Amino acid sequence: MAQASTPLNATVQQVTERIRERSSERRALYEQRMADQHRRGVHRGELSCGNLAHGFAACGSEDKNALKLMNSANLGIISAYNDMLSAHQPLETFPETIKAAAREMGSTAQFAGGVPAMCDGVTQGQPGMELSLFSRDVIAMASAVGLSHNMFDAALYLGVCDKIVPGLFIAAARFGHLPAMFVPAGPMPSGLPNKEKARIRQLFAEGKASREDLLEAESESYHSPGTCTFYGTANSNQLMMEMMGLHLPGTSFVNPGTEMREALTRYATEQAVRNTEAGGDYRPFYRQIDERAFVNAIVGLLASGGSTNHTMHLVAMAAASGITLTWDDFTDLSAVTPSLMKVYPNGQADINHFQAAGGMSYLFRELIGAGLIHSDIPTVFGTDMSAYTQEPFLEDGQLIWREGPQQSLDKDVLRPVADPFQATGGLTVLDGNLGRGVIKVSAVEPEHRLIEAPARIFEDQNELKAAFEAGDLDRDVVAVVRFQGPKANGMPELHKLTPFLGVLQDRGYKVALVTDGRMSGASGKVPAAIHMSPEALDGGPLSRLRDGDIVRLDANAGTLDARVDPTTWAGREKHVASLDHYHVGLGRELFSGFRHLAMRGEEGAGVFGGFEADDLARQQGQIHDEDA
């Protein structure tokens, strides 16, 4: 068993206490509101006869009779199923599995609502990508609509990919009086090796491979139902939900369409019933998820070299839970969190290799044993995290848990704390006269972590592509793609630029990217300062940069500066760009309100404001409604 008695790392403890103190007032107000929601009635017992009749009119007689009795649990299913996206297609069969498992427990389950699920892999480099980040908040609102009927004693959240799990989490936090269970679908089996896929992409960027060659490689990589197998935002989501105790132990990376996946979905339903008031062990979300759970998620993200998108998502998720996270929390935790995983883009293995090497049970064992995470937090499975060093097995058709591997089965993929890939985590914050941003260093070789070169300014990613194809970037260069923040155009990912910049790096040039937009959770070997805040449209320093300015990015020191005379810099006018072409077409005009309301990247880039923090500020006269 893991050494649950290991003292907590001093920095982890300090950061946790700092978050708790910083959040104390808003967290107290959040908990009060959730307790009030609980007192008003968690479920259908508060509904009138007419309300209730509408709520179960479509049910079969067995479920209808159970719903009339009020002494059993009714689970609400919120699902991101659609059959276009590989990660969510397996969710098609989950509701019937859940309903059957609930009936076997003497309870019921209803499909409360579906939420949109878009794929950044499909929209990468396309106008639809400008809706991607905002889809997180749409998902949260859609989930709230589904749960607003107050028919439910607990909720099961079915989702996998980039913005979907954070959106579902925000909804779970605002319905925090309900027990929550997150139910994953699992990754697709391994396909074309990631190194070969990247090679074909770069050859295509150079005009040395045909579109037919590229499509064949992509099709062999993304080839079946399930999550993409690289370690991007989707798989980072799954790891974090398990680190927070919102998954069953060992459930994150089991392939879809298997007997084990089916058994885990049934057991998740049974456990959700047990966690309701009717089940006798009431575990509402708001009593389970606190600052310790978020620290666990951050440490897990850092130890695994996870997605940069979560430097925003976790901030927004915490805000919905009455907790204030800052990027400095990530930086301080990164300094004491060793890198234990190498899964593409940080290495050549995929998430299935990680699972085979020891997976989550081994990662938990190492982090708990080193005192790097809180092992005493409540989970959907028990009163602490000790069970998460175990992994599931089927024995005579029954689901059981056994202790996971004591040693890594492949140290090229997964290592112990005593022998990490590097001593610190995979993400860090950059600060300087160009603002604040984040950089993922886990996939960047040490010799590429310090770049000083002239800036080349772009205001559209297609401009960079054209400059590359014209040969204008065959030199040391810091490519600056600005006016890509949430207020400007929804903060799209710019992962389409990776092959071009990768080619320049391979040609021996010193190359970096600086942007107020995002990169993919799969961003790789080229150093990229992203999420720059304030964004250019919001008067951020990127708007003062000019072509030819020397920019110095030092990921080791955590600095990002324009090497411009301070007097000259202070006197420069801020460039203003025309952004009309970003705001119309493919539904983008429907999101003008979102762009207007969007907060800064460092604040989570959401549209909901600061939840309880804003309410407290109003009470104290610090802000007024017209300012919100």
Secondary structure, 3 states (H helix, E strand, C coil): CCCCCCCCCHHHHHHHHHHHHHHHHHHHHHHHHHHHHHHHCCCHHHCCHHHHHHHHCCCCHHHHHHHHHCCCCEEEEEECCCCCCCCCHHHHHHHHHHHHHHHHCCCEEEEEEECCCCCHHHHCCCHHHHHHHHHHHHHHHHHHHHHCCCCCCEEEEECCCCCHHHHHHHHHHHCCCCCEEEECCCECCCCCCHHHHHHHHHHHHCCCCCHHHHHHHHHHHCCCCCECCCCCHHHHHHHHHHHCCCCCCCCCCCCCCCHHHHHHHHHHHHHHHHCCCCCCCCCCHHHHCCHHHHHHHHHHHHHHCCCCCHHHHHHHHHHHCCCCCCHHHHHHHHCCCCECECECCCCCECHHHHHHHCHHHHHHHHHHHCCCCCCCCCCCCCCCCHHHHEEEEEECCEEEEEECCCCCCCCCCECCCCCCCECCCCEEEEEECCEEEEEECCCCCHHHCEEEEEEEEECCHHHHHHHHHCCCCCCCEEEEECCCCHHHHCCCECHHHHHHHHHHHHCCCCEEEEECCECCCCCCCCCEEEEEECCHHHCCHHHHCCCCCEEEEECCCCEEEECCCHHHHHHCCCCCCCCHHHCCCCCHHHHHHHHHHCCCHHHCCCCCCCCHHHHHHHHCCCCCHHHC
